[in-house]
């Protein structure tokens, strides 16, 4: 196994340590926190109203970007 030494701030170390289980290494924590989750894991997270407002904001932002690109 290849081992790398990294430098993190005290704040970053405290946050990682807070997420660390008793039987986990810091490598385990980093891998767990950075794994990709399927989009289906997020289904139902937003209310219908929030999702509609977010969709409208994205559409508006895209339209504004198209105007600025011209």
Residue pairs with C-beta under 8 A, 6 or more apart in sequence:
8 16
16 26
16 29
16 30
19 29
19 32
19 33
20 26
20 28
20 29
21 28
21 29
24 32
46 54
